[in-house]
């Protein structure tokens, strides 16, 4: 299920979104906004997880190297 919402954006962001759509890099304005919000959600979850890990002071384990790698990979590369 989806819900339609109205969003006011600065003109330069609207131009950017429209350019993504016209270049065929996104199927619609809604798709661009949805992708950006999903990316922000992943960022928030990752930041929360990192804070939890930092607070627990866990000892080194086999996933440390994977975590270091994941911290260096830009989220944009995951789309």
Secondary structure as the mmCIF struct_conf table of DSSP 4:
data_model
#
loop_
_struct_conf.conf_type_id
_struct_conf.id
_struct_conf.beg_label_comp_id
_struct_conf.beg_label_asym_id
_struct_conf.beg_label_seq_id
_struct_conf.end_label_comp_id
_struct_conf.end_label_asym_id
_struct_conf.end_label_seq_id
HELX_RH_AL_P HELX_RH_AL_P1 UNK A 11 UNK A 22
TURN_TY1_P TURN_TY1_P1 UNK A 23 UNK A 24
BEND BEND1 UNK A 25 UNK A 27
HELX_RH_AL_P HELX_RH_AL_P2 UNK A 29 UNK A 56
TURN_TY1_P TURN_TY1_P2 UNK A 57 UNK A 57
HELX_LH_PP_P HELX_LH_PP_P1 UNK A 58 UNK A 60
TURN_TY1_P TURN_TY1_P3 UNK A 62 UNK A 63
HELX_RH_AL_P HELX_RH_AL_P3 UNK A 64 UNK A 72
BEND BEND2 UNK A 73 UNK A 73
HELX_RH_3T_P HELX_RH_3T_P1 UNK A 75 UNK A 78
#
